[in-house]
Amino acid sequence: MTLTHEDILNYCNYLINKDQVSDPVSPVEYNSIIPVVNIEVFHREKRRITELSISKQMNFIELLRDSYLNELKKVINGEAVSPIKLEDDYDMMLSSRIVIGGIGRKVNIVPETKFNELANGLVDNVDSVYGYLVNKYVYLSANGTEFTYHYLALPARPYYDYYIDSGHNQKYLKPGWTVKQGQGEYYIVDSSNVTVVRQITYPFIPDYQSKSVEFSYGDSAYTEIVNLVFEKMGVEIRERLPIDFAQMKKSEG
């Protein structure tokens, strides 16, 4: 089950109402919290995988497959001319290869001091391509025709956009939805241009496109996300692990 901001916010308010511990979370308050939650979830999980890979002597990439951070694994192909500018959302290198003379070769990323030692012949000859990273640029010991790298990306900044319906209720403006004007009313269409909501009272901006951005993680992150939202609010829920999401949906029906 894939959860959206709408699901998470409804879930939080369901638990608050159940425990009667606080006022409902408003979209404004939610938007002020989730950027902090987003980064903290990322760094907590990355730290957990790093520590596990050291203690278990396992490859970070192997452990990443079973983590919600696996959604942030990306691959880029480009020209293999040093230095190579990495993507803006780059966080850490997972693996890299270079094509030289039609043959693919692994690139070993080493510290800059080790790179200089290798380049100056201060270390026994190494029959491989190596490089080092500085400020999202990778410097290579050889150029080629193609450079491919797998990397862990930073998560996109999440955002909850909303509209107000004819009953003056704030509702989630989903990614891909657009506000339209016609026949004396403002309404919303989805990414297929199908009308999904009629007669909205906000925003009154023709062709306004939703600015909503969902969390970048896999589904298994949502328990931690909900718990962190409450933590940042200073709210204690009796059940530290949120109750089953399906229970909430059933009660809503």
C-alpha positions in Angstrom: 0.0 0.0 0.0 1.4 3.4 -1.0 0.6 6.2 1.4 0.3 9.8 0.4 0.5 13.0 2.4 -3.3 12.9 2.6 -3.1 9.4 4.1 -0.4 10.4 6.6 -2.2 13.6 7.7 -5.5 11.7 8.1 -3.6 8.9 9.9 -2.0 11.4 12.4 -5.3 13.0 13.1 -7.0 9.7 13.5 -4.5 8.7 16.2 -4.8 12.1 17.9 -8.6 11.9 18.0 -8.3 8.3 19.3 -6.0 9.2 22.2 -7.4 12.8 22.6 -3.9 14.2 23.2 -3.8 17.2 21.0 -5.6 19.4 18.5 -5.7 18.0 14.9 -2.6 18.7 12.7 -3.3 21.4 10.2 -1.9 21.5 6.7 0.2 24.5 7.7 1.7 22.8 10.7 2.2 19.6 8.8 4.2 21.5 6.1 6.4 23.1 8.7 7.3 19.7 10.2 7.8 17.3 7.2 11.0 18.9 5.7 12.7 18.2 9.1 11.2 14.8 9.3 12.2 14.0 5.8 15.9 14.7 6.4 16.0 13.0 9.8 14.4 9.8 8.4 17.0 9.8 5.6 20.0 10.2 7.9 18.8 7.7 10.6 18.3 5.0 8.0 21.6 5.7 6.2 23.4 5.6 9.6 21.7 2.3 10.4 22.8 0.7 7.1 26.3 2.0 7.5 26.7 0.7 11.0 25.2 -2.7 10.0 27.5 -3.0 7.0 30.5 -2.5 9.2 29.4 -4.9 12.0 28.2 -7.6 9.6 31.0 -6.9 7.0 28.3 -6.7 4.3 28.2 -4.5 1.3 26.2 -1.3 1.8 24.4 -1.8 -1.6 23.2 -5.3 -0.5 21.7 -3.9 2.7 20.2 -1.0 0.7 17.9 -3.5 -1.2 15.9 -4.2 1.9 15.7 -0.5 3.0 13.2 2.1 2.2 16.1 4.2 1.0 16.4 1.8 -2.0 13.9 4.1 -3.7 16.6 6.7 -3.8 19.1 4.6 -5.7 19.8 6.1 -9.1 22.0 5.5 -12.1 23.5 8.1 -14.5 25.4 7.7 -17.8 27.6 10.4 -19.2 30.8 11.4 -20.9 33.9 10.1 -19.2 36.1 13.2 -19.2 37.5 14.2 -15.9 36.4 16.0 -13.9 32.8 14.8 -14.0 30.0 16.9 -12.4 27.7 14.7 -10.3 23.9 15.3 -10.0 22.7 18.0 -7.7 20.8 15.4 -5.5 23.9 13.2 -5.2 24.6 12.0 -1.6 27.0 9.1 -1.9 28.6 6.8 -4.6 27.5 3.2 -4.7 29.4 2.0 -7.7 31.0 3.4 -10.8 32.3 2.1 -14.2 34.2 3.7 -17.1 34.4 2.5 -20.7 37.9 2.8 -22.2 38.6 1.4 -25.7 35.2 -0.3 -25.7 35.9 -2.2 -22.4 34.1 -1.5 -19.2 36.2 -1.2 -16.1 35.4 -0.6 -12.5 36.4 2.7 -11.0 37.8 2.6 -7.5 37.0 5.7 -5.5 39.8 6.5 -3.1 40.8 9.5 -0.8 42.5 12.4 -2.6 45.8 11.7 -0.9 45.7 8.1 -2.0 44.9 9.2 -5.6 47.9 11.5 -5.6 50.1 8.7 -4.3 48.9 6.4 -7.1 49.3 9.1 -9.7 52.8 9.9 -8.6 53.9 6.2 -8.5 54.4 6.2 -4.8 52.3 3.1 -4.4 52.7 -0.2 -6.3 51.2 -0.1 -9.7 47.4 -0.7 -9.6 45.9 -2.1 -12.8 42.6 -0.2 -12.5 41.0 3.2 -12.9 40.7 5.2 -9.8 39.3 8.6 -8.8 38.4 10.8 -5.9 35.5 13.1 -5.0 35.5 16.8 -4.2 32.4 19.0 -4.0 30.3 16.7 -6.2 33.0 16.4 -8.8 34.8 13.2 -9.5 38.4 13.3 -10.8 39.6 10.3 -12.7 43.0 8.8 -13.4 42.0 8.2 -17.0 39.4 9.4 -19.5 37.1 7.2 -21.6 34.0 7.3 -23.7 31.3 6.7 -21.1 31.1 7.0 -17.3 28.3 5.2 -15.4 27.6 5.6 -11.7 25.1 4.3 -9.3 24.5 6.7 -6.4 22.3 7.3 -3.4 20.3 10.5 -3.9 19.1 13.0 -1.4 15.3 12.9 -0.9 13.2 15.5 -2.6 11.7 18.1 -0.2 8.2 17.1 0.5 5.3 19.5 0.3 1.5 19.3 1.0 -0.5 21.6 -1.3 -4.2 22.1 -0.8 -7.5 23.5 -2.2 -10.7 24.5 -0.5 -13.9 22.9 -1.7 -17.4 24.4 -1.9 -18.0 23.3 1.7 -15.0 25.4 2.9 -12.9 22.3 3.7 -9.2 22.1 3.1 -8.4 19.1 0.9 -5.2 17.7 -0.5 -4.2 18.9 -4.0 -2.5 15.8 -5.3 0.6 15.9 -7.6 -0.4 16.3 -11.2 -3.7 18.0 -10.5 -4.4 21.4 -12.1 -6.9 24.2 -11.3 -9.1 25.2 -14.3 -11.6 27.9 -14.9 -14.7 27.6 -17.0 -18.5 28.0 -17.1 -18.5 30.3 -14.1 -16.5 28.1 -11.8 -13.1 26.9 -10.8 -12.5 23.2 -10.8 -9.7 20.6 -10.7 -8.5 18.2 -13.4 -6.1 15.3 -12.9 -3.0 14.5 -15.1 -5.3 13.0 -17.7 -7.4 16.2 -17.9 -10.4 14.5 -16.2 -12.4 16.6 -13.8 -12.0 15.3 -10.3 -13.4 18.2 -8.2 -16.0 20.9 -9.1 -16.7 24.3 -7.6 -13.6 25.0 -5.5 -13.2 28.2 -3.6 -9.4 28.3 -3.5 -7.0 28.8 -5.3 -8.6 31.2 -7.8 -5.7 30.8 -10.2 -6.5 29.4 -13.7 -4.0 26.6 -14.7 -2.5 26.5 -11.3 -0.5 23.3 -11.0 -0.2 21.4 -7.7 3.1 22.0 -5.9 2.7 18.8 -3.8 5.7 16.5 -3.6 5.4 13.2 -1.9 8.0 11.5 0.4 10.7 9.7 -1.7 10.8 6.6 0.5 9.3 3.1 0.2 6.2 2.2 2.2 8.1 0.7 5.1 9.2 4.3 6.2 5.8 5.5 7.1 5.6 4.2 10.6 8.8 6.2 11.3 7.5 9.2 9.5 4.3 9.3 11.6 6.2 8.8 14.8 8.6 11.6 13.9 5.7 14.0 13.0 4.3 13.4 16.5 7.8 13.8 18.1 8.3 17.2 16.4 4.9 18.3 17.6 5.8 17.2 21.1 2.8 14.8 21.2 3.0 11.4 23.0 0.8 8.7 21.5 -0.1 5.8 23.9 0.8 3.3 21.2 4.3 4.3 20.2 4.0 2.3 17.0 0.9 3.6 15.2 -2.0 1.2 14.9 -2.6 -0.6 11.7 -3.5 1.8 8.9 -6.1 -0.5 7.6 -8.0 -0.1 10.9 -8.3 3.6 10.3 -9.5 3.2 6.7 -12.1 0.7 7.9 -13.4 3.1 10.6 -13.6 5.9 8.0 -15.8 3.7 5.8 
